[in-house]
Amino acid sequence: MGFLDRIREVVEGLTVHGQSTSILKIKAQIDNLFMIITLGDMLGIPILPPYYSLRLVPYVFPNIQNWKRYMLRERDFTDLVS
């Protein structure tokens, strides 16, 4: 890689990094909302009838354990600030 390629990467990092991290945070929030709506009855939040939730289980099965761990972990003030 040449010098100009390095400069281009630095400029891209300065301009796009903030946007990409905010997009990833929004995607994670949307994924959590989807999981709460479809599988909230696992946490005691019945929103969607179980029939529709069961039809979606094969598609979200790989994410269930990580989602439950994320939703049930303890949080403090520093988690809300960042």
ROKOLKOL-448037 format. One record per atom (N, C-alpha, C): residue in one letter; chain; atom name; x, y, z. Coordinates in steps of 0.2 Angstrom, whole numbers, plus 5000, padded with zeros to 4 digits. Atoms other than C-alpha are relative to their C-alpha. Layout:
<pts>
+---------+--------+-------+------+------+------+
| residuo | cadena | atomo |    x |    y |    z |
+---------+--------+-------+------+------+------+
|       A |      A |    CA |    X |    Y |    Z |
...
+---------+--------+-------+------+------+------+
</pts>
This chain:
<pts>
+---------+--------+-------+------+------+------+
| residuo | cadena | atomo |    x |    y |    z |
+---------+--------+-------+------+------+------+
|       M |      A |     N | 5004 | 4994 | 5000 |
|       M |      A |    CA | 5000 | 5000 | 5000 |
|       M |      A |     C | 5004 | 5006 | 5000 |
|       G |      A |     N | 4996 | 4994 | 5001 |
|       G |      A |    CA | 5006 | 5017 | 4995 |
|       G |      A |     C | 4998 | 5005 | 5005 |
|       F |      A |     N | 5002 | 4995 | 4995 |
|       F |      A |    CA | 5006 | 5033 | 5005 |
|       F |      A |     C | 4993 | 5003 | 4999 |
|       L |      A |     N | 5006 | 4997 | 5001 |
|       L |      A |    CA | 4991 | 5040 | 4996 |
|       L |      A |     C | 4994 | 4995 | 5002 |
|       D |      A |     N | 5005 | 5004 | 4997 |
|       D |      A |    CA | 4981 | 5024 | 5001 |
|       D |      A |     C | 4999 | 5001 | 5007 |
|       R |      A |     N | 5000 | 4999 | 4993 |
|       R |      A |    CA | 4986 | 5026 | 5019 |
|       R |      A |     C | 4996 | 5007 | 5002 |
|       I |      A |     N | 5003 | 4993 | 4999 |
|       I |      A |    CA | 4980 | 5045 | 5018 |
|       I |      A |     C | 4992 | 4999 | 4999 |
|       R |      A |     N | 5007 | 5001 | 5002 |
|       R |      A |    CA | 4964 | 5039 | 5010 |
|       R |      A |     C | 4996 | 4996 | 5006 |
|       E |      A |     N | 5002 | 5004 | 4994 |
|       E |      A |    CA | 4961 | 5026 | 5024 |
|       E |      A |     C | 4999 | 5005 | 5006 |
|       V |      A |     N | 5000 | 4996 | 4995 |
|       V |      A |    CA | 4964 | 5039 | 5037 |
|       V |      A |     C | 4994 | 5005 | 5000 |
|       V |      A |     N | 5005 | 4995 | 5001 |
|       V |      A |    CA | 4952 | 5052 | 5030 |
|       V |      A |     C | 4993 | 4996 | 5000 |
|       E |      A |     N | 5006 | 5004 | 4999 |
|       E |      A |    CA | 4939 | 5038 | 5028 |
|       E |      A |     C | 4998 | 4999 | 5007 |
|       G |      A |     N | 5001 | 5001 | 4993 |
|       G |      A |    CA | 4941 | 5034 | 5046 |
|       G |      A |     C | 4998 | 5006 | 5004 |
|       L |      A |     N | 5002 | 4994 | 4997 |
|       L |      A |    CA | 4939 | 5051 | 5051 |
|       L |      A |     C | 4993 | 5002 | 4999 |
|       T |      A |     N | 5007 | 4998 | 5003 |
|       T |      A |    CA | 4923 | 5054 | 5041 |
|       T |      A |     C | 4995 | 4995 | 5001 |
|       V |      A |     N | 5005 | 5005 | 5000 |
|       V |      A |    CA | 4914 | 5038 | 5042 |
|       V |      A |     C | 5000 | 4996 | 5006 |
|       H |      A |     N | 5000 | 5004 | 4994 |
|       H |      A |    CA | 4919 | 5030 | 5059 |
|       H |      A |     C | 4994 | 5001 | 5004 |
|       G |      A |     N | 5005 | 4998 | 4995 |
|       G |      A |    CA | 4906 | 5040 | 5069 |
|       G |      A |     C | 4993 | 4997 | 4997 |
|       Q |      A |     N | 5006 | 5003 | 5003 |
|       Q |      A |    CA | 4892 | 5035 | 5056 |
|       Q |      A |     C | 4999 | 4993 | 5001 |
|       S |      A |     N | 5001 | 5007 | 5000 |
|       S |      A |    CA | 4896 | 5017 | 5056 |
|       S |      A |     C | 4999 | 4997 | 5007 |
|       T |      A |     N | 5002 | 5002 | 4993 |
|       T |      A |    CA | 4896 | 5015 | 5075 |
|       T |      A |     C | 4993 | 5002 | 5002 |
|       S |      A |     N | 5007 | 4999 | 4999 |
|       S |      A |    CA | 4880 | 5024 | 5076 |
|       S |      A |     C | 4995 | 4996 | 4997 |
|       I |      A |     N | 5004 | 5005 | 5003 |
|       I |      A |    CA | 4872 | 5013 | 5063 |
|       I |      A |     C | 5000 | 4993 | 5003 |
|       L |      A |     N | 5000 | 5006 | 4996 |
|       L |      A |    CA | 4878 | 4998 | 5072 |
|       L |      A |     C | 4996 | 5000 | 5006 |
|       K |      A |     N | 5004 | 4999 | 4994 |
|       K |      A |    CA | 4870 | 5004 | 5088 |
|       K |      A |     C | 4993 | 5000 | 4999 |
|       I |      A |     N | 5007 | 5000 | 5002 |
|       I |      A |    CA | 4854 | 5007 | 5079 |
|       I |      A |     C | 4998 | 4993 | 4998 |
|       K |      A |     N | 5002 | 5007 | 5003 |
|       K |      A |    CA | 4854 | 4990 | 5071 |
|       K |      A |     C | 4999 | 4995 | 5006 |
|       A |      A |     N | 5001 | 5004 | 4994 |
|       A |      A |    CA | 4857 | 4982 | 5088 |
|       A |      A |     C | 4994 | 5001 | 5004 |
|       Q |      A |     N | 5006 | 4998 | 4996 |
|       Q |      A |    CA | 4843 | 4992 | 5096 |
|       Q |      A |     C | 4994 | 4997 | 4996 |
|       I |      A |     N | 5006 | 5003 | 5004 |
|       I |      A |    CA | 4831 | 4986 | 5082 |
|       I |      A |     C | 5000 | 4993 | 5000 |
|       D |      A |     N | 5000 | 5007 | 4999 |
|       D |      A |    CA | 4837 | 4968 | 5084 |
|       D |      A |     C | 4997 | 4998 | 5006 |
|       N |      A |     N | 5003 | 5001 | 4994 |
|       N |      A |    CA | 4833 | 4969 | 5102 |
|       N |      A |     C | 4993 | 5001 | 5001 |
|       L |      A |     N | 5007 | 4999 | 5000 |
|       L |      A |    CA | 4816 | 4976 | 5099 |
|       L |      A |     C | 4996 | 4995 | 4997 |
|       F |      A |     N | 5003 | 5005 | 5003 |
|       F |      A |    CA | 4812 | 4963 | 5087 |
|       F |      A |     C | 5000 | 4994 | 5004 |
|       M |      A |     N | 5000 | 5006 | 4996 |
|       M |      A |    CA | 4817 | 4949 | 5099 |
|       M |      A |     C | 4995 | 5001 | 5006 |
|       I |      A |     N | 5005 | 4999 | 4994 |
|       I |      A |    CA | 4807 | 4957 | 5113 |
|       I |      A |     C | 4993 | 4999 | 4997 |
|       I |      A |     N | 5006 | 5001 | 5002 |
|       I |      A |    CA | 4792 | 4958 | 5102 |
|       I |      A |     C | 4998 | 4993 | 4998 |
|       T |      A |     N | 5002 | 5007 | 5002 |
|       T |      A |    CA | 4793 | 4940 | 5095 |
|       T |      A |     C | 5001 | 4995 | 5006 |
|       L |      A |     N | 4998 | 5005 | 4995 |
|       L |      A |    CA | 4801 | 4931 | 5110 |
|       L |      A |     C | 5000 | 5003 | 5007 |
|       G |      A |     N | 5000 | 4997 | 4993 |
|       G |      A |    CA | 4797 | 4942 | 5125 |
|       G |      A |     C | 4996 | 4996 | 5005 |
|       D |      A |     N | 5003 | 5005 | 4995 |
|       D |      A |    CA | 4786 | 4928 | 5133 |
|       D |      A |     C | 5005 | 4996 | 5004 |
|       M |      A |     N | 4994 | 5004 | 4996 |
|       M |      A |    CA | 4803 | 4920 | 5138 |
|       M |      A |     C | 5002 | 5004 | 5006 |
|       L |      A |     N | 4998 | 4996 | 4994 |
|       L |      A |    CA | 4806 | 4935 | 5149 |
|       L |      A |     C | 4993 | 5002 | 5004 |
|       G |      A |     N | 5007 | 4998 | 4997 |
|       G |      A |    CA | 4787 | 4937 | 5154 |
|       G |      A |     C | 4997 | 5006 | 4998 |
|       I |      A |     N | 5003 | 4994 | 5003 |
|       I |      A |    CA | 4782 | 4950 | 5142 |
|       I |      A |     C | 4996 | 4997 | 4994 |
|       P |      A |     N | 5004 | 5003 | 5005 |
|       P |      A |    CA | 4768 | 4942 | 5132 |
|       P |      A |     C | 4997 | 5006 | 4995 |
|       I |      A |     N | 5002 | 4995 | 5004 |
|       I |      A |    CA | 4766 | 4954 | 5117 |
|       I |      A |     C | 4997 | 4997 | 4993 |
|       L |      A |     N | 5002 | 5003 | 5007 |
|       L |      A |    CA | 4764 | 4943 | 5101 |
|       L |      A |     C | 4997 | 4993 | 5002 |
|       P |      A |     N | 5002 | 5007 | 4999 |
|       P |      A |    CA | 4753 | 4927 | 5101 |
|       P |      A |     C | 5005 | 4995 | 4999 |
|       P |      A |     N | 4994 | 5005 | 5000 |
|       P |      A |    CA | 4764 | 4911 | 5104 |
|       P |      A |     C | 5000 | 4997 | 4993 |
|       Y |      A |     N | 5000 | 5003 | 5006 |
|       Y |      A |    CA | 4759 | 4904 | 5087 |
|       Y |      A |     C | 5005 | 5004 | 4995 |
|       Y |      A |     N | 4995 | 4996 | 5005 |
|       Y |      A |    CA | 4768 | 4918 | 5077 |
|       Y |      A |     C | 5007 | 5000 | 5003 |
|       S |      A |     N | 4993 | 5001 | 4997 |
|       S |      A |    CA | 4783 | 4917 | 5089 |
|       S |      A |     C | 5003 | 4994 | 4998 |
|       L |      A |     N | 4997 | 5006 | 5002 |
|       L |      A |    CA | 4785 | 4899 | 5086 |
|       L |      A |     C | 5001 | 4999 | 4993 |
|       R |      A |     N | 4998 | 5000 | 5007 |
|       R |      A |    CA | 4785 | 4901 | 5068 |
|       R |      A |     C | 5006 | 5004 | 4998 |
|       L |      A |     N | 4994 | 4996 | 5001 |
|       L |      A |    CA | 4799 | 4913 | 5069 |
|       L |      A |     C | 5006 | 4997 | 5004 |
|       V |      A |     N | 4994 | 5003 | 4996 |
|       V |      A |    CA | 4810 | 4902 | 5081 |
|       V |      A |     C | 5005 | 4998 | 4996 |
|       P |      A |     N | 4994 | 5003 | 5004 |
|       P |      A |    CA | 4820 | 4893 | 5067 |
|       P |      A |     C | 5004 | 5006 | 4997 |
|       Y |      A |     N | 4996 | 4995 | 5002 |
|       Y |      A |    CA | 4826 | 4910 | 5061 |
|       Y |      A |     C | 5004 | 5004 | 5005 |
|       V |      A |     N | 4996 | 4996 | 4995 |
|       V |      A |    CA | 4831 | 4918 | 5077 |
|       V |      A |     C | 5003 | 4995 | 5005 |
|       F |      A |     N | 4997 | 5005 | 4995 |
|       F |      A |    CA | 4837 | 4902 | 5086 |
|       F |      A |     C | 5007 | 5001 | 5002 |
|       P |      A |     N | 4993 | 4999 | 4999 |
|       P |      A |    CA | 4855 | 4906 | 5084 |
|       P |      A |     C | 5002 | 5006 | 5005 |
|       N |      A |     N | 4999 | 4993 | 4996 |
|       N |      A |    CA | 4853 | 4923 | 5093 |
|       N |      A |     C | 4997 | 4999 | 5007 |
|       I |      A |     N | 5004 | 5000 | 4993 |
|       I |      A |    CA | 4842 | 4917 | 5108 |
|       I |      A |     C | 5004 | 5001 | 5006 |
|       Q |      A |     N | 4996 | 5000 | 4994 |
|       Q |      A |    CA | 4855 | 4913 | 5120 |
|       Q |      A |     C | 5004 | 5007 | 5002 |
|       N |      A |     N | 4997 | 4994 | 4999 |
|       N |      A |    CA | 4865 | 4929 | 5117 |
|       N |      A |     C | 4995 | 5006 | 5002 |
|       W |      A |     N | 5005 | 4995 | 4999 |
|       W |      A |    CA | 4849 | 4940 | 5117 |
|       W |      A |     C | 4998 | 4999 | 5008 |
|       K |      A |     N | 5003 | 5001 | 4993 |
|       K |      A |    CA | 4843 | 4932 | 5134 |
|       K |      A |     C | 5006 | 5003 | 5005 |
|       R |      A |     N | 4995 | 4998 | 4995 |
|       R |      A |    CA | 4860 | 4935 | 5142 |
|       R |      A |     C | 5001 | 5008 | 5000 |
|       Y |      A |     N | 4999 | 4993 | 5001 |
|       Y |      A |    CA | 4861 | 4953 | 5135 |
|       Y |      A |     C | 4994 | 5003 | 5004 |
|       M |      A |     N | 5006 | 4997 | 4996 |
|       M |      A |    CA | 4843 | 4957 | 5142 |
|       M |      A |     C | 5000 | 4999 | 5007 |
|       L |      A |     N | 5000 | 5002 | 4993 |
|       L |      A |    CA | 4845 | 4949 | 5159 |
|       L |      A |     C | 5006 | 5002 | 5004 |
|       R |      A |     N | 4994 | 4998 | 4997 |
|       R |      A |    CA | 4862 | 4956 | 5163 |
|       R |      A |     C | 4999 | 5006 | 5004 |
|       E |      A |     N | 5000 | 4994 | 4996 |
|       E |      A |    CA | 4864 | 4969 | 5177 |
|       E |      A |     C | 5003 | 5006 | 4996 |
|       R |      A |     N | 4998 | 4994 | 5003 |
|       R |      A |    CA | 4866 | 4987 | 5171 |
|       R |      A |     C | 5001 | 5005 | 5005 |
|       D |      A |     N | 5000 | 4995 | 4995 |
|       D |      A |    CA | 4872 | 5002 | 5180 |
|       D |      A |     C | 5001 | 5007 | 4996 |
|       F |      A |     N | 5000 | 4993 | 5003 |
|       F |      A |    CA | 4874 | 5021 | 5176 |
|       F |      A |     C | 5005 | 5001 | 4995 |
|       T |      A |     N | 4995 | 5000 | 5005 |
|       T |      A |    CA | 4890 | 5019 | 5166 |
|       T |      A |     C | 4998 | 4997 | 4993 |
|       D |      A |     N | 5002 | 5003 | 5006 |
|       D |      A |    CA | 4881 | 5008 | 5154 |
|       D |      A |     C | 4995 | 5004 | 4996 |
|       L |      A |     N | 5004 | 4995 | 5003 |
|       L |      A |    CA | 4868 | 5021 | 5150 |
|       L |      A |     C | 5003 | 5006 | 4997 |
|       V |      A |     N | 4997 | 4994 | 5002 |
|       V |      A |    CA | 4880 | 5035 | 5148 |
|       V |      A |     C | 5004 | 4998 | 4993 |
|       S |      A |     N | 4996 | 5002 | 5006 |
|       S |      A |    CA | 4891 | 5026 | 5134 |
|       S |      A |     C | 4996 | 4998 | 4994 |
+---------+--------+-------+------+------+------+
</pts>
